[in-house]
C-alpha cells in the first residue's frame, strides 16, 4: 500500500529513482509479488487530477452561467478526496461511480482491501453454498470487516470467483468452503478481487478457472450485456518462465539447509534441474533450444545480451562448489560464503534472461506465433527423452508448491506443460506430478485445470 501510494505521488521520473532502493529493501519474493500486483517496473501513469484534488461538488457541476462567470469561487466544499494508491486502482475508482450491476444482476469485479488486525487477514464475510456447482452466497458481513466498510459488497451477493495474484480468475464453483476461505486470506491491508453478482446463482455455470478477469468496463457495458466466461487458456511459456522459479526455490533450499547432508541433497537437485533447463535454452538432442528461437527472430538477441555466455560464466563457481560438496571434510560454514557468491551470480543470470525473454514472448504472442508449436518443436524435445525427465517434472511440482510466493506457480506451470505435452505424454507425466504435489494441492489443481 505504501509503495503504491509513493509510486502515484512520485510520477515516472522520481519513481525511477526510487525503484533501486525498493528492490534493495524488499526480499526478492515480496518484490516479485508486489510488482505483479501494482506494476512497479512499468511506467507509472500520472494520477488523474480528480484523484488527488477534491472532486467538484454537484453544485459546481450544475452552476448557472452567471455563477460560472463570477470571479469568486463557490464556498461549498466537496467531500474528502479518495486515498491515492492505497489499494484503489483505476478500475475500483470507476466501480465506485458505476454500480449498475447492483440493479442488473450481472457479474462485476469488486476490489476490497483485506483487514489489518490479523496475519493473514480476510475481508470479514460469511458465506454458504446451497447447491454444489453453484456460486457461494454471502449471508453475513461482519461489523468490523473491511467488506462492510467498503460499501461494495452486501449480504445476499453471490461470489463466483476470486482473482489469484497472477490475475487469473479462480472459480469457486468446484471448491469447498476451506479452499474459498484460503483464497480470501492474504497479507494485512493487501487487495483481494472478487467476481460477484446480485442475481441468483446460475443453475449450470460455465467454468471460470484460469480465465482473464473481466474488467469493470466489460461488466458494466451498455445494454446490460454480460460477457460470458472465457475458455481457460494456459500460458504455455510458463514452462520456461516458471522454470526459473523452480531454480530459485532450489537455491533457497540450499541457502536454508540446516546441515551439510541436506545441502548436498539440495545442491544435487539444483544442479540436475538447472542442467535440464539449460538444455531447453541452449539446445540438445532433437531441439534447437529457446536461445536459437529468439536469436532467429530478434537479431541474435541471446548472443548480444550475453545469455549464452552467462551459462559458461557460471561454470567455474559451480565446479568449485561441486568439489567442496564432494569433499567429506567440507562443513556448512565453509561452503556458505562460496554458495552466497553463486546465488548472486545465478540470480543476475536469471534476471537478465527474464528481461530478454518476456518482451520477446509477448511480441511473438501478439504477432500470432504458435507458441505451443515452438515449445513442441524447438524446446521440449531437448529433454523429452532424457532419462531425468520424470525428475524434472516431479521436482518442478515440489518446488513450485513449496515456494509459491503467494502465486499459483505450480498450477500455471502444470497447465502449460499439459497443453504442450498432449494427452499421451501428459499421461506419462501425471504419476510424477502426483508424487510431487501434496494430496490437497493435487486435488485443488486437478479441480481447476482437469489434470486427469
C-alpha positions as CSV (number, residue, x, y, z in Angstrom):
1,X,0.0,0.0,0.0
2,X,2.8,2.4,0.9
3,X,4.7,1.7,-2.3
4,X,1.6,2.0,-4.4
5,X,0.9,5.4,-2.9
6,X,4.5,6.6,-3.3
7,X,4.5,5.5,-7.0
8,X,1.4,7.5,-7.6
9,X,2.8,10.6,-5.9
10,X,6.3,10.5,-7.4
11,X,5.5,10.4,-11.0
12,X,7.6,8.4,-13.5
13,X,10.9,10.3,-13.2
14,X,11.1,10.3,-9.4
15,X,9.7,6.7,-9.2
16,X,12.5,5.5,-11.5
17,X,15.0,6.9,-8.9
18,X,13.1,5.2,-6.0
19,X,13.0,1.7,-7.6
20,X,16.5,0.6,-6.9
21,X,16.0,1.3,-3.2
22,X,12.7,-0.5,-3.2
23,X,14.4,-3.5,-4.8
24,X,17.2,-3.4,-2.2
25,X,14.8,-3.1,0.7
26,X,12.4,-6.0,-0.1
27,X,13.1,-9.7,-0.3
28,X,13.1,-11.0,-3.9
29,X,9.9,-12.9,-3.1
30,X,8.0,-9.9,-1.8
31,X,9.3,-7.6,-4.5
32,X,8.1,-10.0,-7.2
33,X,4.7,-10.3,-5.5
34,X,4.1,-6.5,-5.2
35,X,5.4,-5.9,-8.7
36,X,2.9,-8.4,-10.0
37,X,0.1,-6.6,-8.1
38,X,0.8,-3.0,-8.9
39,X,3.4,-3.0,-11.7
40,X,6.3,-1.2,-10.1
41,X,8.6,-1.7,-13.0
42,X,6.0,-0.5,-15.5
43,X,6.0,3.2,-16.4
44,X,3.6,4.7,-13.8
45,X,0.7,6.6,-15.2
46,X,0.1,10.1,-13.9
47,X,-2.6,10.1,-11.3
48,X,-5.7,11.9,-12.7
49,X,-6.3,15.3,-11.0
50,X,-9.6,14.3,-9.6
51,X,-7.8,11.6,-7.6
52,X,-5.5,14.0,-5.8
53,X,-7.8,17.0,-5.7
54,X,-11.2,17.3,-4.1
55,X,-13.9,16.2,-6.6
56,X,-16.1,19.0,-7.9
57,X,-19.4,19.0,-5.9
58,X,-22.7,18.7,-7.7
59,X,-23.5,22.3,-7.1
60,X,-20.5,23.4,-9.1
61,X,-21.2,21.0,-11.9
62,X,-24.7,22.3,-12.3
63,X,-23.9,26.0,-11.7
64,X,-25.6,28.7,-13.6
65,X,-23.8,30.7,-16.3
66,X,-23.8,33.7,-14.1
67,X,-22.1,31.8,-11.2
68,X,-19.7,30.2,-13.7
69,X,-18.6,33.7,-14.9
70,X,-18.2,35.0,-11.3
71,X,-14.6,35.7,-10.3
72,X,-15.4,34.5,-6.7
73,X,-15.2,30.7,-6.4
74,X,-18.1,28.9,-4.7
75,X,-17.5,28.2,-1.0
76,X,-19.2,24.8,-0.9
77,X,-16.6,22.2,-0.2
78,X,-16.5,18.7,-1.6
79,X,-16.2,15.5,0.4
80,X,-12.6,14.5,1.2
81,X,-10.7,13.0,-1.7
82,X,-10.2,9.3,-2.0
83,X,-6.9,7.9,-0.9
84,X,-4.2,7.8,-3.6
85,X,-2.6,4.5,-4.2
86,X,-4.0,2.8,-1.0
87,X,-5.1,-0.3,-2.9
88,X,-7.7,1.7,-5.0
89,X,-6.8,1.4,-8.7
90,X,-8.5,3.0,-11.7
91,X,-10.9,0.1,-12.1
92,X,-12.0,0.3,-8.5
93,X,-12.4,4.1,-8.7
94,X,-14.6,3.7,-11.8
95,X,-16.6,1.0,-10.0
96,X,-17.3,3.5,-7.2
97,X,-19.0,5.6,-9.8
98,X,-20.7,2.9,-11.8
99,X,-22.7,0.3,-9.8
100,X,-25.3,-0.6,-12.4
101,X,-24.6,-4.3,-11.8
102,X,-26.3,-3.9,-8.4
103,X,-29.6,-3.5,-10.2
104,X,-29.0,-5.6,-13.3
105,X,-27.7,-8.7,-11.7
106,X,-24.6,-9.0,-13.9
107,X,-21.2,-10.1,-12.7
108,X,-18.7,-7.4,-11.7
109,X,-15.1,-7.2,-10.5
110,X,-15.0,-5.9,-6.9
111,X,-11.8,-4.9,-5.2
112,X,-11.6,-4.8,-1.4
113,X,-8.6,-4.3,1.0
114,X,-8.1,-7.0,3.5
115,X,-8.2,-6.2,7.2
116,X,-5.1,-5.3,9.2
117,X,-5.8,-6.9,12.6
118,X,-4.5,-10.4,11.9
119,X,-2.0,-12.1,9.6
120,X,-3.2,-13.5,7.3
121,X,-6.3,-11.3,7.1
122,X,-9.6,-11.7,5.3
123,X,-12.4,-9.3,4.5
124,X,-15.0,-10.2,7.1
125,X,-17.7,-12.2,5.3
126,X,-19.5,-15.4,6.0
127,X,-20.8,-17.4,3.0
128,X,-22.6,-20.6,2.2
129,X,-23.3,-22.8,-0.8
130,X,-26.8,-24.2,-1.2
131,X,-26.2,-26.4,-4.3
132,X,-22.9,-28.0,-5.4
133,X,-21.6,-26.5,-8.6
134,X,-23.0,-23.0,-7.9
135,X,-21.6,-19.8,-6.5
136,X,-21.3,-19.0,-2.8
137,X,-23.8,-16.7,-1.2
138,X,-22.7,-14.1,1.4
139,X,-25.1,-14.3,4.3
140,X,-23.3,-12.1,6.8
141,X,-21.0,-9.0,6.7
142,X,-19.1,-8.7,10.0
143,X,-19.4,-5.3,11.6
144,X,-15.6,-4.7,11.8
145,X,-14.8,-6.3,8.5
146,X,-13.3,-4.4,5.5
147,X,-16.0,-5.8,3.2
148,X,-18.8,-3.9,5.1
149,X,-16.7,-0.8,5.4
150,X,-16.0,-0.8,1.7
151,X,-19.7,-0.5,0.8
152,X,-19.1,-2.6,-2.3
153,X,-20.4,-5.9,-1.0
154,X,-23.8,-6.6,0.5
155,X,-25.4,-9.6,2.3
156,X,-27.1,-11.8,-0.4
157,X,-24.4,-11.1,-3.0
158,X,-23.1,-14.2,-4.9
159,X,-19.3,-14.9,-5.2
160,X,-18.4,-16.6,-8.4
161,X,-14.6,-16.3,-8.4
162,X,-11.5,-14.8,-6.8
163,X,-8.5,-13.4,-8.6
164,X,-5.2,-15.0,-7.8
165,X,-2.0,-12.9,-7.6
166,X,-1.3,-13.7,-11.3
167,X,-4.6,-12.0,-12.3
168,X,-6.4,-15.2,-13.3
169,X,-9.9,-15.9,-12.0
170,X,-10.2,-19.0,-9.9
171,X,-13.8,-20.2,-10.0
172,X,-15.3,-21.1,-6.6
173,X,-17.9,-23.4,-8.2
174,X,-15.9,-26.6,-7.6
175,X,-14.2,-25.5,-4.4
176,X,-15.1,-26.3,-0.8
177,X,-15.5,-23.6,1.9
178,X,-12.0,-24.0,3.3
179,X,-10.5,-23.5,-0.1
180,X,-12.5,-20.4,-0.8
181,X,-11.5,-19.0,2.6
182,X,-7.9,-19.6,1.7
183,X,-8.3,-17.6,-1.5
184,X,-9.7,-14.7,0.5
185,X,-6.9,-14.7,3.0
186,X,-3.7,-12.7,2.5
187,X,-1.3,-10.1,3.9
188,X,-2.9,-7.4,6.1
189,X,-4.0,-4.5,4.1
190,X,-3.5,-6.2,0.7
191,X,-6.0,-6.2,-2.1
192,X,-8.4,-9.1,-2.9
193,X,-10.5,-9.0,-6.1
194,X,-13.8,-11.0,-6.3
195,X,-16.3,-11.6,-9.1
196,X,-19.7,-11.1,-7.6
197,X,-23.3,-10.6,-8.8
198,X,-26.6,-9.6,-7.3
199,X,-28.8,-12.1,-9.1
200,X,-29.5,-15.7,-8.1
201,X,-26.6,-18.1,-8.6
202,X,-26.7,-19.7,-12.1
203,X,-28.0,-23.3,-12.2
204,X,-25.3,-24.5,-14.5
205,X,-22.4,-22.1,-14.5
206,X,-19.7,-22.3,-17.1
207,X,-16.2,-22.9,-15.7
208,X,-14.2,-19.8,-14.9
209,X,-10.8,-21.4,-13.9
210,X,-7.8,-19.5,-15.1
211,X,-9.7,-17.1,-17.3
212,X,-8.7,-13.5,-17.6
213,X,-10.5,-11.3,-15.1
214,X,-13.4,-9.3,-16.5
215,X,-12.8,-5.6,-16.3
216,X,-15.3,-3.1,-14.8
217,X,-15.8,-1.6,-18.2
218,X,-16.8,-5.0,-19.6
219,X,-19.3,-6.0,-16.8
220,X,-21.0,-2.5,-16.8
221,X,-21.2,-2.2,-20.6
222,X,-24.1,-0.5,-22.3
223,X,-27.3,-2.5,-22.9
224,X,-26.5,-4.5,-19.7
225,X,-24.8,-7.2,-21.7
226,X,-22.7,-9.6,-19.5
227,X,-19.8,-11.2,-21.3
228,X,-19.7,-15.0,-20.9
229,X,-16.7,-16.6,-19.2
230,X,-13.7,-17.2,-21.5
231,X,-12.3,-20.6,-22.1
232,X,-9.3,-21.3,-19.8
233,X,-6.1,-20.6,-21.8
234,X,-2.8,-21.8,-20.4
235,X,0.2,-19.5,-20.6
236,X,2.4,-22.1,-22.3
237,X,5.7,-20.3,-21.9
238,X,5.3,-20.7,-18.1
239,X,7.1,-24.0,-18.8
240,X,10.2,-21.8,-19.2
241,X,9.4,-18.8,-17.0
242,X,8.3,-20.7,-14.0
243,X,11.3,-23.0,-14.5
244,X,13.2,-20.0,-13.2
245,X,11.1,-20.2,-10.0
246,X,12.0,-23.8,-9.7
247,X,15.6,-22.9,-9.7
248,X,15.1,-20.0,-7.3
249,X,13.2,-22.4,-4.9
250,X,16.0,-24.9,-5.0
251,X,18.6,-22.2,-4.4
252,X,16.5,-21.1,-1.4
253,X,16.5,-24.8,-0.1
254,X,20.3,-24.8,-0.3
255,X,20.6,-21.5,1.4
256,X,18.5,-22.6,4.3
257,X,19.8,-26.2,4.6
258,X,20.3,-26.9,8.3
259,X,23.3,-29.2,7.8
260,X,25.8,-30.4,5.2
261,X,23.9,-33.5,4.4
262,X,20.8,-31.5,3.4
263,X,22.9,-29.1,1.5
264,X,24.4,-31.9,-0.5
265,X,21.0,-33.3,-1.3
266,X,19.5,-29.9,-2.3
267,X,22.6,-28.9,-4.3
268,X,22.4,-32.1,-6.3
269,X,18.8,-31.5,-7.1
270,X,19.6,-27.9,-8.1
271,X,22.4,-28.9,-10.4
272,X,20.4,-31.6,-12.1
273,X,17.3,-29.5,-12.6
274,X,19.3,-26.4,-13.8
275,X,21.2,-28.6,-16.3
276,X,18.0,-29.8,-17.8
277,X,16.6,-26.3,-18.0
278,X,19.9,-25.1,-19.7
279,X,19.4,-27.8,-22.3
280,X,16.0,-26.3,-23.1
281,X,17.7,-22.9,-23.6
282,X,21.0,-23.9,-25.3
283,X,19.5,-26.8,-27.4
284,X,20.2,-30.5,-27.1
285,X,19.1,-33.8,-28.6
286,X,16.3,-33.1,-31.0
287,X,15.6,-29.5,-30.2
288,X,17.2,-26.2,-31.2
289,X,16.5,-24.6,-27.8
290,X,14.9,-21.3,-26.8
291,X,18.0,-19.1,-27.4
292,X,18.1,-20.3,-31.1
293,X,14.4,-19.3,-31.4
294,X,14.9,-15.8,-30.2
295,X,18.2,-15.3,-32.0
296,X,16.4,-16.1,-35.2
297,X,13.5,-13.8,-34.6
298,X,15.1,-10.9,-32.7
299,X,18.5,-10.2,-34.3
300,X,20.7,-12.6,-32.4
301,X,19.5,-11.1,-29.0
302,X,20.5,-14.1,-26.9
303,X,24.1,-13.6,-28.0
304,X,24.2,-9.8,-27.8
305,X,22.6,-9.8,-24.3
306,X,25.2,-12.4,-23.0
307,X,22.7,-15.2,-22.4
308,X,25.0,-17.8,-24.0
309,X,28.0,-16.5,-22.1
310,X,26.2,-16.5,-18.7
311,X,25.9,-20.3,-18.7
312,X,29.7,-20.6,-19.3
313,X,30.4,-17.9,-16.7
314,X,28.6,-19.8,-14.0
315,X,30.7,-23.0,-14.5
316,X,33.8,-22.0,-12.5
317,X,32.0,-21.3,-9.3
318,X,29.7,-24.3,-9.9
319,X,32.7,-26.5,-10.2
320,X,34.2,-25.1,-7.1
321,X,31.1,-25.9,-5.1
322,X,30.9,-29.4,-6.6
323,X,34.5,-30.1,-5.4
324,X,33.6,-28.8,-1.9
325,X,30.4,-30.8,-1.8
326,X,32.2,-34.0,-2.8
327,X,34.9,-33.5,-0.1
328,X,33.7,-35.1,3.1
329,X,35.7,-32.7,5.1
330,X,33.7,-29.7,3.9
331,X,31.4,-28.1,6.6
332,X,28.4,-25.9,6.1
333,X,30.3,-22.9,7.4
334,X,33.0,-23.4,4.8
335,X,30.5,-23.7,1.9
336,X,28.2,-20.8,2.7
337,X,30.4,-17.9,1.6
338,X,31.1,-19.6,-1.8
339,X,27.4,-20.5,-2.2
340,X,26.4,-16.9,-1.5
341,X,28.5,-15.8,-4.4
342,X,26.9,-18.4,-6.6
343,X,23.4,-17.3,-5.6
344,X,24.3,-13.7,-6.5
345,X,25.7,-14.7,-9.9
346,X,22.9,-17.1,-10.7
347,X,20.1,-14.6,-9.7
348,X,21.7,-12.0,-12.0
349,X,21.8,-14.6,-14.8
350,X,18.1,-15.5,-14.3
351,X,17.0,-11.8,-14.1
352,X,18.9,-11.0,-17.4
353,X,17.2,-13.9,-19.1
354,X,13.8,-12.7,-17.9
355,X,14.5,-9.2,-19.1
356,X,15.1,-10.5,-22.6
357,X,12.6,-13.5,-22.6
358,X,9.4,-11.8,-21.5
359,X,9.3,-9.0,-24.1
360,X,10.3,-11.5,-26.8
361,X,7.5,-13.9,-25.8
362,X,5.0,-11.0,-25.6
363,X,5.9,-9.8,-29.1
364,X,5.7,-13.4,-30.5
365,X,2.3,-13.9,-28.9
366,X,0.9,-10.6,-30.2
367,X,2.3,-11.4,-33.6
368,X,0.3,-14.6,-33.9
369,X,3.2,-17.1,-33.4
370,X,2.0,-20.5,-32.3
371,X,3.9,-20.8,-29.0
372,X,2.7,-24.3,-28.4
373,X,4.3,-25.4,-31.6
374,X,7.5,-23.6,-30.8
375,X,7.7,-25.4,-27.5
376,X,6.8,-28.8,-29.1
377,X,9.3,-28.4,-31.9
378,X,12.3,-26.5,-30.6
379,X,12.4,-26.6,-26.8
380,X,10.7,-29.6,-25.1
381,X,12.4,-32.2,-27.5
382,X,15.7,-31.1,-25.8
383,X,14.6,-33.1,-22.6
384,X,11.6,-35.2,-23.5
385,X,13.7,-38.3,-24.0
386,X,16.2,-37.5,-21.2
387,X,16.2,-40.2,-18.5
388,X,15.8,-37.5,-15.9
389,X,12.6,-36.1,-17.5
390,X,10.5,-37.6,-14.7
391,X,12.7,-36.0,-12.1
392,X,12.3,-32.6,-14.0
393,X,8.5,-32.9,-13.7
394,X,8.4,-34.1,-10.1
395,X,10.9,-31.6,-8.8
396,X,9.1,-28.7,-10.5
397,X,5.9,-29.7,-8.8
398,X,7.7,-30.0,-5.4
399,X,9.5,-26.6,-5.6
400,X,6.6,-24.6,-7.1
401,X,4.2,-25.8,-4.4
402,X,6.7,-25.2,-1.6
403,X,8.0,-21.8,-2.9
404,X,4.7,-20.5,-4.3
405,X,5.4,-16.8,-3.5
406,X,1.7,-16.2,-3.0
407,X,1.1,-17.1,-6.6
408,X,-0.3,-20.2,-8.3
409,X,3.1,-21.2,-9.7
410,X,2.5,-24.9,-9.7
411,X,-0.9,-24.7,-11.3
412,X,0.3,-22.3,-14.0
413,X,3.4,-24.5,-14.8
414,X,1.4,-27.7,-14.9
415,X,-1.3,-26.2,-17.0
416,X,1.3,-25.1,-19.5
417,X,3.1,-28.4,-19.5
418,X,-0.2,-30.3,-20.0
419,X,-1.0,-28.1,-23.0
420,X,2.4,-28.6,-24.6
421,X,2.7,-32.4,-23.9
422,X,-0.6,-33.5,-25.5
423,X,-2.6,-36.4,-24.0
424,X,-0.1,-39.3,-24.5
425,X,3.0,-37.5,-23.0
426,X,0.9,-35.9,-20.2
427,X,-0.3,-39.4,-19.1
428,X,3.4,-40.3,-18.6
429,X,3.9,-37.0,-16.6
430,X,0.9,-37.5,-14.3
431,X,2.5,-40.0,-11.9
432,X,5.4,-37.6,-11.3
433,X,3.0,-34.7,-10.8
434,X,1.1,-36.8,-8.3
435,X,4.3,-37.8,-6.5
436,X,5.5,-34.2,-6.3
437,X,2.4,-32.4,-5.0
438,X,0.7,-32.8,-1.6
439,X,-2.7,-34.6,-2.0
440,X,-4.5,-31.4,-1.1
441,X,-2.8,-29.3,-3.7
442,X,-3.1,-32.1,-6.3
443,X,-6.8,-32.2,-5.7
444,X,-7.2,-28.5,-5.9
445,X,-5.2,-28.1,-9.2
446,X,-6.9,-31.1,-10.7
447,X,-10.3,-29.4,-9.9
448,X,-9.1,-26.2,-11.6
449,X,-7.5,-27.5,-14.8
450,X,-8.6,-31.1,-15.1
451,X,-5.2,-32.9,-15.0
452,X,-6.8,-36.3,-15.1
